[in-house]
């Protein structure tokens, strides 16, 4: 049975509207509480949120539902998704809940549930919680605001700082940091300055409505301008909940998740620490990662394994294969030796340290990465139907694949969180890539388009 509430990254929607209206949020807390009781774990949950103005009432209402089943709550306040995952794994908690809609605008919000393992819940557990939510009727009274416990953020920041070992491991690094007016706005600049970096932070003044607004990992122009103006060694941009990070090099070049995977894979390989199945050094990426990454890794003796889009699928394959590095082109990078989820601050720390101690620029470290032209077109749709039922779309995909004859790729998929079809075409030249992307997108618009 298809799920109504949980998507690929928890429950998400417009704050105040179903399923993020007060009764459903309260029912969600109650359903999580039932699951915690049934698990036999510590009857306690840690809750964090990003900077959206709706986060406070959602967290308080969720806590009210949890309390109905005797579950106590510690509130981390404004933090990051990987911070909540770390606290859930290392603290006396049955689970963690992050209130965030990641890179979406402030009007949206979401509820992400993380188990005591530090991992997102398996599909069957989410399905069980969803059934409980849908069967629960709630008419909650106004919930009392939660009081943040700053010690929780301190624990997470101390953990990250400990991973680099020295007192000032980033001494001498000039770094520009775009915090997306989100969950990392206070944490990240303070941490990197503590570790010795010269930090210029921007978009670190959240007001509840400016999260991701023309800033962060989806809007890199202003970060590039500042990096160039300050002649900084590196720029980093987080998204709203800081589970991803993208970078800008000193010449203004964008360093996406593919480039980060290449740099860190080579660094780990040189240290003898890049793991994989049957002792074969392996990087786990998704079908969206550029063909150029696969070829550059192969030239370094590193295998690449592809998964469907979504960091949860990357993680599943990493756990299955015994790999310790994986991620997405969008900037979710998982260092399984240190974390259970993509962590933008951790990625920025490890990449910054690698750059600083190599004596090279980030751009030099990506040598050999030839990016094949790639175009992503989003098409808003009325509803989602299997591609097998759309003959015109299948015909256009077949024409592209026949023309490329193995020198390119076509990927068409539906978003797990929005009413969108995503068309990705990759090939040897921009003209053909653009031609086929628009032809396939046009076929989808005619078949399913919302306009």
Helices and strands as residue ranges (DSSP letters): E 6-7, E 10-14, H 22-39, E 44-49, H 55-67, E 72-78, H 81-90, E 95-99, E 108-115, H 123-135, H 150-162, E 174-178, H 187-194, E 198-202, G 216-218, H 221-230, E 234-238, E 245-249, E 254-255, H 257-270, G 277-279, E 282-286, H 291-299, E 303-307, H 311-321, E 325-327, E 333-335, H 344-358, H 362-365, E 373-380, G 387-389, H 391-404, E 409-414, E 420-427, H 430-448
